[in-house]
Amino acid sequence: MMRKKLKSIISYSSLSFYSLEVNNFFRLLKKNFNINFLLNGSRNPYKIKEISKFNDDDRWLIMSEGRICEQNWLVCTPKNI
């Protein structure tokens, strides 16, 4: 029987004034998880048919995620399952 691996997705920001904590966090994660990074990409609200009737301001507001700084995601897959 094949067992599915559980994955966790963690949002993080790479703020430099937390560098010691961030490095420690990654060190601890890497002991037990394979880590893949999901990074932000470009967005084009004009390619989404469902919001085509909105004005420009509303289209871009829909695309915004309201974050105070750039954030990325970690996909963590356990090494031993």
N, C-alpha and C positions, 0 to 999 in steps of 0.2 A: 504494500500500500504506500502510495506517495503522500508525503506530508507537505502541506503548503507552509511556506515560511511566512511568518508574520512580519509586517513592515511597520515602521513608525515614521511619520513625517514630522519634522521639527522645523519651525520657522526661527530664523536667527538673523541678527544684524551684526555686522563686523565693525563695531565701534572700537576705535583704537584705545580709548581710555579704559576699556575692560580687557585688554589684550592678555593679561595674566590669567584671568578667569576663563576667557575663551580658549586659550591654549590648553588649560587644564581640562576643560570640558571635552575638547576634541581628543585629548590623550585618553581620558576615561572611556569615551565612546568607542574609540578604535580598538580597545582591548576585546570588546564583545560583539562589535557590529562591523559589517562592511558598510561603508558610507559612500553614497553618491550625492552629488550636489545638483540641485535644480536652480538655475539662475534666471533672473528676469530677462525677458526678451522685448523686442519692439512690439508695439501695439498699433493697430490701425483700425479705428472705429468705423471707417468707411467700407470695410470689407465684411461687416456684420449686417446681414439683411434685416434682422429683427429690430435693429435700432435705426434704420434708415430714415424714419419719419421724424426723429428727434433733431433739434437744432444742434449746431456745432458744440456749444457749451455743454449741453446735456450729454452728448455722445462722449465727450472727453471726461466728464464727471463720472459716467458709467464705467469708463476704463480705469479710473483712478481707484486705488485701493486704500487711500487715505492714510498712508504711513508717514511717519515723521522723518524716516530715513530709509535708504535702500535696504531691503531684506531679501534673503534667499532661503532656500529650504534644503534640509538634509533628509535623504531617504535612508533609513537605517534598517538593515536586514541582519538579523542575528547570525553569528558565525556558526553556532552549534545548536541546531534543532534537529 
